[in-house]
Structure formats: structure tokens, C-alpha cells
Amino acid sequence: MSILISSTSNPKVKDIVQLLTKSRVRKSKGLCVIEGEREIQRALASKWIPSEIWMLDGSSVAIDSSCFPDVYVASPKVFDKIAYRSTTEWAIAVFHTPDVSLEASRDVLDRAKAVLILEGIEKPGNLGAVLRSAVAVGIDAVLLANPAIDPFGPNVIRNATGALFEIPLFVGDSKTIQGHLKSHSFESYITHMHSESSSMYDIKWSAKTALILGEESRGLTMEWTEKGYHNIIIPMEGTSIDSLNVSVAAAVLMYQWKGSMLA
């Protein structure tokens, strides 16, 4: 049975607005907000655990609301209040976020052939684009080292266009991630401009490969560059270009790895 909510002062409205706008609330409650029929369907298909759904009063939404413990029908005024995007398709849902702790990564890392590590990622658009490319290539997991953003924020979810629901994602500090990579027998390949760097075209990838990139404004920290990992670069022909957007660089390297595996 659905509950009609017509007042923007209803406590439930405040709750969902806080989930949308405050990372600490999302983390403390283990919840996030997903907007739009397509994204909600993708989250359900990926076995994310639903909590509640809000639908615009009078709208027709092709979502089976029976799988949600709580169902709310929102008046137009309330829906405008809780919709983060102006183009939201008449439906907003709250889901439980998956466990992103490194302890939860063990089985995934045991089976993985290739993982991607992003250190200090700070732009939602970049993270969303990287997740899309990782899913497209077939990377087994993405690990975020000391991220500056919440991977379950509305802008990451929007830019990932469903990829966030499909690929295993884990978060931790650089040192702990390095320990997990070592214990699971990964060879680590960092991207750092250095005189001893090797072209990605010359790399013979390990059976278990970890690709590691830093945020484009600062690159990788010494926690990664001083550990003796394989140092690779993407060759560039133009004289006016010395770096690529991190999402572009990640996509290039992931597809180079995949192409080498298929050769």
C-alpha cells in the first residue's frame, strides 16, 4: 500500500533530501538515492537491496513497486523538492549501498584478472566515466584509494549511467589497498611521468594486473610512486599535450590491456 505525501514539511521529505545532499548521512545510514526509471530498473537487476520508492502522483511508472518495503506517492510540489535532477522520470528510489570495505573485496580479488585503482579521485564526472569504461572493458573491480568524493553521491550515479550497480567497487587507504593487491598476487602498474617509464605498447601484462592512476591535477602520491611498481605511460604525439583527463587515460589503458589479452 502506498502513502500519499503532499507536504514538503513531512519528515520523510527531509530524510530523502538529506540523503541526496549530505555524504555523511548516506554513509551513516548506508543508503543512497537513485533517480529515474532506467537507473532504478538497473539497480534492481543488479540485485541492489531496495528500501523505498517515491512516484509522482498521477504518473505511470513501469517499476514493480512491490519489491520496495515502503512506497510513497508524492504531490508535484513534494516531488520537485526531492528530485535532484530536473529531468527525473517520475520515480525516485532509496537503496541500501553495497559493502565497499576492503574486507568485502577478498573473493572478488581472488578471482580477478584485472582491477583498476584510482587514488584521490575528486570529480564525480570522472569517476562516473571511469566506471562506465571499466564495465565496458570487463575490468573485475574498481578500488578507490583515499577518494575525495562519495561514490554514492547523485552526480556519480548520474554520470555512471548504471555502471555503478554492475561493477564491484571498494574503498580504502592506499597502504591497505597495496597490501590487498600483494596478498592476492597482483602486479601493479602505475602511471607516472618518469625517465624510466615504459610505453604501454611494450608492456607484457601479468595474469593478475592492477592499473593505478591518480587524479589528473596532482597525479599519484609518493605512496605509489616510491614502491618500485611498473611505471607505464601513454605515448602522445602532440607537442602541446602532456596529460590526458583521468577518465580518458583510464579508458585507454584498460582497452590496451584488454587488446593485449585478446592478441
Secondary structure as UniProt FT lines:
FT   STRAND          3..5
FT   TURN            8..9
FT   HELIX           11..21
FT   HELIX           23..29
FT   STRAND          31..35
FT   HELIX           37..45
FT   TURN            46..47
FT   STRAND          50..56
FT   TURN            57..58
FT   HELIX           65..67
FT   STRAND          70..74
FT   HELIX           76..82
FT   TURN            86..87
FT   STRAND          91..96
FT   HELIX           102..105
FT   HELIX           106..111
FT   STRAND          114..119
FT   HELIX           124..137
FT   STRAND          141..145
FT   TURN            151..152
FT   HELIX           154..160
FT   TURN            161..162
FT   HELIX           163..166
FT   STRAND          169..172
FT   HELIX           174..183
FT   TURN            184..185
FT   STRAND          187..191
FT   TURN            195..196
FT   STRAND          198..199
FT   HELIX           200..202
FT   STRAND          209..215
FT   TURN            216..218
FT   HELIX           222..225
FT   STRAND          230..233
FT   TURN            239..240
FT   HELIX           246..262
//
